Amino acid sequence: MTGDQRRAAVDYLRFLAWTAVLVTAIALLGWLPTRAWGGKGAVLAMAVGCGVGVLAAAAGGLPVALAAAGRGREKDRERFGAALQAMILRLVVALAAGVAATLSGKFARGPFLVWVAISYVALLAVDTRYTLGVLGRSSKRET
């Protein structure tokens, strides 16, 4: 494992840790209102909705991690491509998992969809910081 690959792996794990911390914090803040809204079923829907957000964020971080690990000195166009792939993959995973869980009928639909949206938007901050930090660092090494 090269230095760039090791650093990319550590950065990705740090990104996943921040993702877990943030989604746990928002779930703790929303637990009581969600339970009051729909009972135990709504809390389960909240947990699954947050899980969809985490899954989408983790999938979206992969193209960035792979770009940082495989091509440490890549050109601007390739870095932009990795960032674009990350955004698209994140959206596709969130939509696919959200639609599948919604159509399963096993979760309270309203709370589930609200929490998918909340977790998706909240995790955008972590995703953006990770992407700009990792790909920005690659840009600085080229100069």
C-alpha angles and dihedrals in degrees: 000000000000125000092256091051093048092048091048090051092049091047091050092049090049088050091052091049092052089047091054093046094050096045091047090052094050091045091052090050092048100040098091097044091045092050090049090049099052113354126234092334090059092051090053089049089050092053093048092045090053089047090056089052092050092046091051092047092048091050092046091053093057099078090050092049092047092049091051093046101042104037111023093173101043126154124257093257092055092048089050089049091053091050091048091048089051093053094047095045091049092052094045093050092047092049095045095047092041094050092045093050092044093050092047088070092213096116136055100267100214099050091040094055093043091053094046087055094045094048093043093052095041092051091052087081093056092044093050094047091049094047095046092044097049099038093039090055090054089052093053092053091058094061 
